[in-house]
Amino acid sequence: MRTFPPHSHHRAPLVHHLSRGLDSTTAAKLLHCSPSYVRQCKRKNYSDADLLQDKYARDVKRQRSDPAVLTELCEFLAASCPTKSGDRSVTFHQYVSDDALYQAYTTTAVAPVSFHTFYNIKGWMRVQHAGKYLGQFDCSKCLRLNQLQLKQQFNQEEGEELQRCRRHEEIKNFNAISTSSAGRTSNPTNCSC
């Protein structure tokens, strides 16, 4: 018992079986552990413990989350945090707070993960908070539409703002179609406001 690591899953079942018929102080001296630990092991039922096999391979870090759940999370983050046009590398930009993004994720996900895992995966994907500067190619109405689409409940002012942003998007797409039919090529995803 002295050679077992302190948190071995074989320690408690062995103490339970080897201390049978002995008082806790005698068993503690023989098994090199405390009397309270012997009493604790005697109280529990270890009849289904498998002492001959390890449940998991040793020195291997197990993946605790299902890969399908992580794939769903990565797809949600990629869809909710768009990349800016003209970036050299794929960089996801977050236009809402972490709390609002997580709330949107929990309402759409089948089996949502914890906020801690959500935050770690978001960091692994290198999602960056978008700054207040809108840049040359960013339209404030288009960005606000992205923010409002993630929200589940609106007050009256936000509902009116959402309608204005949707009208702006319809006009933008109509202008892009009319300029491309006139002979000029235009990308409907970029706003020319």
N, C-alpha and C positions, 0 to 999 in steps of 0.2 A: 504494500500500500504506500510505502514511502516513495517509491519510484514513480507513481502516477503523477501526472500534472494536476495542479489544484482544481482545475475545472473539467476534469475528464468525466464523460458521461457514464463510464463504467464504475466510478468510485462509489456512488450512492447505492446501486444495486448490490455491489460486493459487500459493502458495510452492512446492508440489510440482511443478506444471507449468512455472512460469517458471524454476525453478532447474535444470531438466533440462539436462545437458551442461555445467554450471558447477560449479566447486568451491564449497564452503560459504562461504568468506570473501568471495569475489567476489560471490556471490549475496546474501550478507548486506548488503554495502554497497549493492548496487543496489536491494534490496527493503526496506531500512530495518528489519531485524530482526537477531537474534543468529545467529551461525554454528551454535550448538547447535540452535536452532529449525529452521534450514534442514535440518540433518542428520536431525532428528526427523521432519520432513515428508517427506523423501526416502525414509525407511524404510517409511512407511505406504503402503497402497494406496488411492488416491483415485479409482479408475477409475469407481466408481458415484456419485461426488459430482455433484450437479446445481448447476452454477454459474449457471444462467440463471433459476432460480426460488427463491424462499424457501419453505422447508418450512411455515412458520407465518406468519400475519400479524404485522406488526411492531407493537410497543407494545400487545399484547393479552396479558392474563394467561390462560393456558390452564388449564382445569379438568383436573386430573390423575386424579381419582377418578371412577369411573362413578357416575352419579346413582342407579342402582338399589342400589349398595352403601351410599351415604349414606342413602338412604331406609330400607334395612334396619336400619342403625345407629340412626337416629332412632326407628324403631318399637320397637326393642329397648329403648332408653333410656326411652321413654314407658311401656312395659309393666313395666320393672324398677324404675322410680322413680315410684311412684304419687303423685298429688296428694292433699293433705289436704282433707277435706271442710270446707266453710265458707271456703276461701280466696277472696279477691276476684279474683285472677288465677290463671291456670294456672301453678303453680310445682311443679316436680318435686323430690321429696325422696329422697335416696339414704340407705339404711339399712345399707349394707355398705361396706367399704373400696373404694378405686379398683381395687386389684389383684384383689380377689374379683369385682368387677363386670366387669372386663376379661376375666378367666378365663372367666366364664360367657358372655360375648359370643363369645369365640373358639371355644368348644365348640359354640355354636348357629349361628354365622354361616357362610354358604356361602363367602364370600371376605372374611375379616376384614381390617380396616385396622390400621395400626400403633397402638401405644399413644399416640403423640404426636397423631395425627389423632383417635383416640378421645377423648382428653382435651380437644382443641380443640372438637370437636363438642359434647361434654358441657358445656363452658363456654358455647358459643353458645346451647344450649338452656336455659341458666341452671339447671342441676341443682344443688341445694343439699344439703349434708350435713345430715342430720337431727340435731338436738341430743339430749342425753340426757334432756331434759325431755319427758315423754310427753303433757302437756297434758290437757285435759278430755275430749277425744273419742278419744284414742289408747289402745289396750289393749296392754299389753306382750306378751301371748301372740300377738296378731294381728301385731304388728311382728316378733316373733321368727320367726313362720311365714314371713313374707316374706323374711327373711334366710336361713333354712334352705332354702327352695325354690330359691334361686340356687346353692347349693353342689352339687357333683357327688359328693363322697365324704364319708362321715360316719364318725366314730368311734362307739362304742357309746353314749356319753352323749348325743351330738347326735341319734342315731337315736331314742332314748327321748324326748328333748325334742320332736323333730318329731312323734312319735305323739301326745304330750300336746297339742301345739298344734293338730293336725288334729282331735282329739276336741273340743277347745274350739271350733273353727270349726263342727263339725257341731252341737254343742249350741247355739251362738249362732244358726245358721241355723234350727234346729228351733224355738227360742224365738221368733224373728222370725216364723216362719210361724204358730205357735200364737197369738201375740198379735194378728196381723193377722186371723185367722179369728174371733177373739173380738170383733171390732168395732173394735179399736184398730189404727191404721195404724202400721207400724214399717218402717224402712228396713233390709233385711238386710245392707247393706254396713257400717253403723255398729255397732260393738260397744257393748252397754249394760252391760258388766262393771263 
